[in-house]
């Protein structure tokens, strides 16, 4: 049994997303992220390449190209409206609002600004347009079960891996 990360190993990580310019932590997780290495493509290839061969306790930092992941920042996805036009339940910074366009396509918008007169929402991914580094710590490594290999992650995972990483990675 190998104690290093390789294909078909179940790995648990903690991670943070750090803004390169400010050093601010933009995203962190409160529980370990589990996945099966080489099976689950939930993380970028740059990250999985850096993790290969690492051991429990190792910490890696990987710069992430947010333009490649999310595209260029699109200012046409930023809207400001008068506060009285926005239902009270959406008047909170950080609130996610799902909107549909005329084609029936959904997009999440995040409330980014709020004052007495206006509310602003942004449909860009929060990491879009930023230079970020992912800092990952390897917490555990073990052989994955057949079921974990089939799923690409922990059995009965909650929250869903893809939900976590759509928000963050």
Secondary structure per residue as TSV (DSSP state, phi and psi in degrees):
chain	resnum	aa	ss	phi	psi
A	1	X	-	360.0	125.8
A	2	X	-	-88.1	142.9
A	3	X	S	-103.2	22.1
A	4	X	B	-118.5	157.1
A	5	X	-	-72.7	125.8
A	6	X	-	-151.0	175.5
A	7	X	T	-58.4	141.5
A	8	X	T	66.6	24.1
A	9	X	E	-99.9	138.7
A	10	X	E	-85.6	126.0
A	11	X	E	-124.7	138.5
A	12	X	E	-116.2	136.6
A	13	X	E	-133.1	155.1
A	14	X	E	-110.5	148.8
A	15	X	E	-146.2	159.1
A	16	X	E	-134.8	147.9
A	17	X	E	-110.1	121.9
A	18	X	E	-116.6	131.6
A	19	X	E	-71.9	122.0
A	20	X	T	-62.7	-37.8
A	21	X	T	-70.9	-46.4
A	22	X	T	-99.3	-21.2
A	23	X	-	80.3	0.4
A	24	X	-	-67.7	143.3
A	25	X	E	-84.0	117.4
A	26	X	E	-90.3	-35.4
A	27	X	E	-142.5	139.7
A	28	X	E	-145.1	157.5
A	29	X	-	-113.1	149.1
A	30	X	S	-95.7	-5.5
A	31	X	S	-141.3	154.6
A	32	X	-	-64.2	143.7
A	33	X	E	-94.8	119.9
A	34	X	E	-108.1	140.2
A	35	X	E	-155.7	166.3
A	36	X	E	-103.7	117.8
A	37	X	T	-66.1	135.3
A	38	X	T	82.2	-7.2
A	39	X	T	-113.3	-43.6
A	40	X	-	-96.6	125.0
A	41	X	-	-97.9	29.8
A	42	X	-	-67.3	-28.1
A	43	X	S	-103.9	159.8
A	44	X	-	-64.9	154.8
A	45	X	H	-60.3	-35.4
A	46	X	H	-58.5	-41.3
A	47	X	H	-70.5	-47.0
A	48	X	H	-64.8	-35.0
A	49	X	H	-61.7	-43.1
A	50	X	H	-67.9	-30.7
A	51	X	H	-76.6	-28.2
A	52	X	T	-55.8	128.6
A	53	X	T	87.3	-5.5
A	54	X	-	-77.5	161.6
A	55	X	B	-118.7	166.8
A	56	X	T	-56.4	133.1
A	57	X	T	95.5	-18.8
A	58	X	-	-66.6	144.3
A	59	X	E	-123.9	131.4
A	60	X	E	-122.6	153.7
A	61	X	E	-125.7	125.3
A	62	X	E	-126.1	119.6
A	63	X	E	-69.1	138.8
A	64	X	E	-117.3	132.8
A	65	X	-	-85.5	96.3
A	66	X	H	-67.9	-24.2
A	67	X	H	-64.6	-40.3
A	68	X	H	-67.8	-39.2
A	69	X	H	-74.9	-44.0
A	70	X	H	-118.6	-5.8
A	71	X	-	82.9	-176.8
A	72	X	S	-72.3	151.2
A	73	X	-	-63.8	134.8
A	74	X	-	-115.7	103.8
A	75	X	G	-67.2	-17.0
A	76	X	G	-71.4	-7.9
A	77	X	G	-95.3	10.0
A	78	X	E	-109.4	123.4
A	79	X	E	-127.7	140.3
A	80	X	E	-121.6	135.0
A	81	X	E	-135.2	160.5
A	82	X	E	-65.7	140.2
A	83	X	G	-57.6	-35.0
A	84	X	G	-68.7	-15.1
A	85	X	G	-86.4	-4.8
A	86	X	S	-109.9	125.7
A	87	X	-	-56.3	144.7
A	88	X	G	-55.9	-34.2
A	89	X	G	-67.1	-13.1
A	90	X	G	-101.4	2.8
A	91	X	-	-89.9	65.0
A	92	X	S	-150.1	127.5
A	93	X	T	-62.2	134.0
A	94	X	T	94.8	-13.2
A	95	X	-	-63.8	136.8
A	96	X	E	-97.8	130.1
A	97	X	E	-120.2	125.5
A	98	X	E	-93.7	126.0
A	99	X	E	-122.2	154.3
A	100	X	E	-118.1	138.3
A	101	X	-	-88.1	-178.8
A	102	X	T	-64.7	-17.8
A	103	X	T	-88.5	-1.8
A	104	X	S	84.9	9.4
A	105	X	-	-85.6	135.2
A	106	X	E	-94.9	151.0
A	107	X	E	-149.2	140.6
A	108	X	E	-87.4	136.4
A	109	X	E	-121.8	141.7
A	110	X	E	-111.6	133.8
A	111	X	E	-70.2	118.3
A	112	X	E	-110.0	-23.7
A	113	X	E	-143.4	147.8
A	114	X	E	-154.1	131.9
A	115	X	-	-141.7	-168.2
A	116	X	S	-65.4	-23.7
A	117	X	S	-113.5	-27.9
A	118	X	E	-136.8	162.5
A	119	X	E	-135.6	135.5
A	120	X	E	-117.3	135.2
A	121	X	E	-120.3	152.9
A	122	X	E	-131.9	124.3
A	123	X	-	-91.6	0.4
A	124	X	S	-77.7	150.7
A	125	X	-	-59.6	139.0
A	126	X	T	-58.0	-21.4
A	127	X	T	-91.7	-8.5
A	128	X	T	-59.9	131.6
A	129	X	T	83.4	0.4
A	130	X	-	-105.2	154.2
A	131	X	-	-96.8	117.9
A	132	X	E	-128.6	157.7
A	133	X	E	-124.4	135.6
A	134	X	E	-94.3	126.7
A	135	X	E	-111.1	115.3
A	136	X	E	-118.7	139.2
A	137	X	E	-117.7	128.7
A	138	X	E	-80.4	119.1
A	139	X	E	-96.5	-39.8
A	140	X	E	-155.5	154.9
A	141	X	E	-142.5	133.0
A	142	X	E	-154.9	167.9
A	143	X	E	-64.6	135.4
A	144	X	-	-79.9	147.6
A	145	X	-	-76.1	164.2
A	146	X	H	-58.2	-40.6
A	147	X	H	-66.0	-40.6
A	148	X	H	-64.7	-39.1
A	149	X	H	-63.4	-41.9
A	150	X	H	-63.8	-40.4
A	151	X	H	-82.5	-24.4
A	152	X	T	84.1	5.2
A	153	X	S	-170.6	-166.3
A	154	X	-	-66.4	145.1
A	155	X	T	-70.6	131.1
A	156	X	T	67.2	30.7
A	157	X	-	-59.6	133.4
A	158	X	S	-146.9	116.5
A	159	X	S	-77.4	164.0
A	160	X	-	-62.6	135.3
A	161	X	H	-54.4	-46.2
A	162	X	H	-65.5	-32.1
A	163	X	H	-65.7	-41.7
A	164	X	H	-62.4	-48.4
A	165	X	H	-80.8	-22.2
A	166	X	H	-62.8	-34.1
A	167	X	H	-77.9	-30.5
A	168	X	-	-117.9	-56.1
A	169	X	-	-85.3	360.0
